[in-house]
Amino acid sequence: MKETPEQLQQLAGEYVLGTLLGDARRETGQRLAREPLLRAEVDAWERRLLPLTSLALPVEPSTGLWPRIAASVQARPSASDWREAAATGWRRWWQDVRVWRSLAGGAVAASLVLATVLALRPPTPEAAYMVVLVAPQDRGAGWVVQTSMNRQLTLTPLRGTVVPDRKALQFWTKAPGWSRPMSLGLVESNRSLKLALDKLPPVEPDQLFEITLEPATGSPTGKPTGPVLYIGTAVKVM
């Protein structure tokens, strides 16, 4: 079945962010050579995320890095081993609450950090953070949160979200030690949101960000009342 433009954009975003795994990632990589629309979407996401490379200082790899990489590749499990392990371990993995709370700090963050270490930029005292908000049900990446050098927090959609009538998407955050979450406002499913960091508490490592489904005017209680649609934790990238 042919994918819709929205599905193609979502696939390209997940490919660039590194959330596609195994056969899905290999198949998408093979499609790039023969599907110009998919290639264009991937190029667009790479250009969109390119400013992230300015968030890190250059790092000189150690002399033992490449031998360790070569050894790990040689010891890589076969495809059949991977499928067998996935089949037996998936349920246990998913039921571990620590998994989805730290999802943005795993493979997604690693792919972004690898890109940023090649950048050249003068030292700066400001810390920069990245959050990938994923759907708890299928781990699909839905939004990206980033703090930038110009003191802004940006929320960018990776795919459209269907919002029922008389409902709205509300953006929340809660740092470790806070007694309750803080609303960052209502968001549109297909539009970026920019907030001035000067008006927000400082972002911290492992700070929780989420988007919930609320009444059209927002939560009436000042805290989330509807289901969590996307969730992730902040990773320091500089």
Backbone torsions as a table, in degrees:
resi	resn	phi	psi	omega
1	MET	NA	132.3	-178.0
2	LYS	-69.3	137.4	-179.1
3	GLU	-78.0	149.1	173.7
4	THR	-76.4	162.4	176.1
5	PRO	-55.1	-37.9	179.5
6	GLU	-65.4	-42.2	178.9
7	GLN	-66.4	-36.8	178.5
8	LEU	-66.5	-40.1	178.0
9	GLN	-65.5	-40.0	178.2
10	GLN	-63.5	-44.4	179.6
11	LEU	-61.0	-43.6	180.0
12	ALA	-63.8	-41.4	179.0
13	GLY	-62.8	-42.8	179.7
14	GLU	-68.3	-33.3	177.9
15	TYR	-65.8	-46.1	-178.9
16	VAL	-67.6	-38.6	-178.9
17	LEU	-74.0	-18.6	178.8
18	GLY	89.0	17.4	-179.8
19	THR	-88.2	-10.2	173.5
20	LEU	-78.6	136.6	-176.0
21	LEU	-123.2	155.5	169.5
22	GLY	55.1	-131.0	-175.3
23	ASP	-61.0	-35.9	-178.9
24	ALA	-62.3	-40.8	179.6
25	ARG	-70.6	-41.7	179.2
26	ARG	-64.0	-41.3	-179.9
27	GLU	-64.6	-41.5	178.7
28	THR	-64.4	-40.9	177.3
29	GLY	-60.7	-37.6	178.2
30	GLN	-69.1	-33.0	-179.2
31	ARG	-69.7	-24.2	-176.0
32	LEU	-60.1	-33.6	-176.4
33	ALA	-73.1	-21.2	-175.0
34	ARG	-119.8	-1.7	-179.8
35	GLU	-125.3	96.0	-176.4
36	PRO	-61.8	-31.6	179.4
37	LEU	-66.2	-42.4	177.3
38	LEU	-66.2	-41.6	178.2
39	ARG	-59.8	-40.9	179.4
40	ALA	-65.1	-39.6	178.5
41	GLU	-65.9	-40.9	177.5
42	VAL	-63.3	-44.1	178.1
43	ASP	-60.3	-39.2	-179.7
44	ALA	-64.6	-41.3	179.2
45	TRP	-68.9	-36.2	177.7
46	GLU	-64.3	-40.7	177.3
47	ARG	-66.5	-36.5	-179.3
48	ARG	-66.4	-36.4	-177.6
49	LEU	-93.7	-4.9	-178.5
50	LEU	-57.0	-37.4	178.9
51	PRO	-57.3	-20.0	178.6
52	LEU	-63.9	-22.8	-178.9
53	THR	-68.2	-12.5	178.6
54	SER	-87.7	2.6	-174.5
55	LEU	-92.1	0.4	-176.6
56	ALA	-135.3	151.7	175.9
57	LEU	-84.5	155.0	178.9
58	PRO	-64.4	142.8	-179.1
59	VAL	-125.3	127.0	178.4
60	GLU	-83.9	118.7	-178.9
61	PRO	-66.3	149.4	178.5
62	SER	-72.3	160.9	-178.3
63	THR	-66.6	-22.3	-178.6
64	GLY	-92.4	2.6	-175.5
65	LEU	-63.6	-53.8	-175.6
66	TRP	-64.3	-40.4	174.3
67	PRO	-59.0	-37.3	178.5
68	ARG	-67.4	-39.9	177.7
69	ILE	-62.9	-45.0	179.9
70	ALA	-61.1	-41.1	179.7
71	ALA	-65.8	-38.7	-179.4
72	SER	-68.6	-35.2	178.3
73	VAL	-66.2	-41.9	179.4
74	GLN	-64.9	-29.9	-178.3
75	ALA	-92.4	7.5	-177.1
76	ARG	-65.5	134.7	179.2
77	PRO	-64.2	153.9	176.6
78	SER	-72.1	167.5	179.3
79	ALA	-61.1	-38.7	179.7
80	SER	-67.2	-38.5	176.6
81	ASP	-62.0	-42.4	-179.5
82	TRP	-62.8	-45.2	-178.8
83	ARG	-64.4	-39.9	179.7
84	GLU	-65.0	-42.8	179.5
85	ALA	-65.7	-39.3	-180.0
86	ALA	-65.4	-40.5	-177.6
87	ALA	-64.5	-38.0	-176.3
88	THR	-87.1	-25.0	-174.1
89	GLY	-104.6	-7.8	-174.0
90	TRP	-59.5	-47.8	-176.4
91	ARG	-64.1	-42.5	179.1
92	ARG	-62.5	-40.2	179.4
93	TRP	-62.1	-45.6	-174.4
94	TRP	-69.7	-32.4	-177.0
95	GLN	-76.5	-9.8	177.9
96	ASP	-79.6	112.2	-175.6
97	VAL	-63.2	-23.4	179.9
98	ARG	-67.6	-22.3	-176.3
99	VAL	-64.7	-55.5	-175.3
100	TRP	-73.4	-23.4	178.0
101	ARG	-72.7	-26.0	-178.4
102	SER	-112.9	15.0	-173.6
103	LEU	-58.9	-42.0	-178.9
104	ALA	-69.1	-12.9	179.0
105	GLY	-94.5	6.6	-178.6
106	GLY	-101.1	-121.2	-174.4
107	ALA	-62.4	-36.0	-179.0
108	VAL	-62.8	-48.9	-179.3
109	ALA	-64.1	-38.1	-179.4
110	ALA	-60.4	-42.1	-179.2
111	SER	-65.4	-36.1	179.6
112	LEU	-72.8	-40.2	-179.4
113	VAL	-64.8	-39.7	178.3
114	LEU	-59.2	-33.7	178.3
115	ALA	-74.1	-35.8	-174.1
116	THR	-77.5	-24.8	-175.2
117	VAL	-68.2	-11.4	179.0
118	LEU	-87.2	-5.8	-174.8
119	ALA	-79.7	153.5	175.4
120	LEU	-116.0	119.6	-179.4
121	ARG	-153.6	141.8	177.6
122	PRO	-60.3	150.4	179.8
123	PRO	-58.7	147.4	178.1
124	THR	-143.6	143.3	-178.2
125	PRO	-75.1	-13.4	-176.2
126	GLU	-76.5	136.1	173.5
127	ALA	-88.2	145.0	178.0
128	ALA	-119.3	143.9	-176.1
129	TYR	-130.5	154.0	177.6
130	MET	-133.5	139.5	176.3
131	VAL	-136.2	131.1	171.2
132	VAL	-107.6	116.4	179.6
133	LEU	-88.6	124.4	-176.4
134	VAL	-119.9	154.9	176.0
135	ALA	-76.0	125.6	-179.1
136	PRO	-57.7	-29.4	-174.8
137	GLN	-72.5	-45.5	-173.5
138	ASP	-123.5	4.6	-179.8
139	ARG	62.7	15.9	178.7
140	GLY	-72.9	130.5	179.5
141	ALA	-69.0	128.5	-177.3
142	GLY	-116.0	-32.2	-177.2
143	TRP	-146.0	156.9	173.7
144	VAL	-124.5	131.4	174.3
145	VAL	-110.0	133.3	176.1
146	GLN	-143.3	145.3	171.8
147	THR	-103.7	139.3	-173.0
148	SER	-117.6	171.0	-178.2
149	MET	-66.8	-22.3	179.1
150	ASN	-89.4	24.9	173.0
151	ARG	62.1	45.5	176.4
152	GLN	-127.0	147.9	169.2
153	LEU	-108.9	125.2	-177.0
154	THR	-118.0	131.1	174.8
155	LEU	-109.8	118.3	-174.8
156	THR	-119.7	127.5	178.4
157	PRO	-76.1	140.4	174.0
158	LEU	-98.1	-20.2	179.1
159	ARG	-156.3	159.0	177.8
160	GLY	-74.0	149.3	177.6
161	THR	-122.1	127.1	178.9
162	VAL	-74.8	122.1	-179.2
163	VAL	-110.8	119.4	-180.0
164	PRO	-62.1	161.0	176.1
165	ASP	-58.7	143.4	178.5
166	ARG	63.3	24.7	176.1
167	LYS	-128.5	163.8	179.8
168	ALA	-148.7	159.1	174.6
169	LEU	-93.5	130.5	179.2
170	GLN	-121.8	136.9	-174.1
171	PHE	-100.7	130.1	-175.7
172	TRP	-131.5	159.9	171.4
173	THR	-147.4	152.9	177.9
174	LYS	-153.4	117.8	178.8
175	ALA	-87.5	157.3	175.7
176	PRO	-56.0	132.2	179.5
177	GLY	95.9	-15.7	176.1
178	TRP	-71.6	145.9	-179.3
179	SER	-81.3	-23.5	-178.8
180	ARG	-153.7	157.7	178.5
181	PRO	-71.6	160.0	179.1
182	MET	-115.5	131.2	177.5
183	SER	-77.8	134.0	175.3
184	LEU	-105.2	8.7	173.8
185	GLY	108.6	173.8	176.2
186	LEU	-84.1	147.7	-178.6
187	VAL	-129.2	152.1	174.4
188	GLU	-92.0	144.7	-170.3
189	SER	-65.2	-23.6	-175.7
190	ASN	-123.8	22.3	-177.2
191	ARG	-134.7	139.8	178.6
192	SER	-71.7	155.3	177.2
193	LEU	-125.9	132.5	178.3
194	LYS	-120.3	131.9	-179.7
195	LEU	-127.5	142.9	177.2
196	ALA	-77.4	125.8	-179.2
197	LEU	-65.6	-25.6	-179.6
198	ASP	-62.0	-22.0	-179.2
199	LYS	-96.4	4.4	-177.1
200	LEU	-122.6	154.5	171.6
201	PRO	-61.7	152.3	180.0
202	PRO	-57.9	138.7	176.5
203	VAL	-73.2	140.9	-177.9
204	GLU	-121.8	156.9	173.3
205	PRO	-58.2	141.9	179.5
206	ASP	67.6	13.3	175.8
207	GLN	-65.9	134.3	-175.8
208	LEU	-86.3	134.4	172.7
209	PHE	-126.3	142.3	179.3
210	GLU	-154.7	159.6	174.5
211	ILE	-122.8	127.4	-179.2
212	THR	-119.1	162.3	176.4
213	LEU	-94.8	118.5	-174.6
214	GLU	-127.7	173.1	172.8
215	PRO	-56.8	161.4	-173.9
216	ALA	-56.9	-30.9	-179.3
217	THR	-94.4	5.0	-178.9
218	GLY	99.5	171.0	-179.2
219	SER	-60.1	131.8	179.2
220	PRO	-79.6	-8.3	-174.7
221	THR	-107.0	-8.4	-176.5
222	GLY	83.7	5.4	175.1
223	LYS	-145.2	162.4	-175.6
224	PRO	-58.3	134.8	176.8
225	THR	-121.1	-22.3	-177.4
226	GLY	-98.8	-178.9	-179.2
227	PRO	-67.5	149.2	176.3
228	VAL	-80.6	119.3	179.6
229	LEU	-92.0	-36.0	-179.8
230	TYR	-145.1	144.5	-176.4
231	ILE	-153.0	150.7	178.0
232	GLY	-172.2	167.9	-179.2
233	THR	-121.1	150.3	-174.5
234	ALA	-73.5	136.1	176.2
235	VAL	-119.0	129.1	178.2
236	LYS	-76.6	122.5	-178.7
237	VAL	-107.8	1.7	174.0
238	MET	-154.5	NA	NA
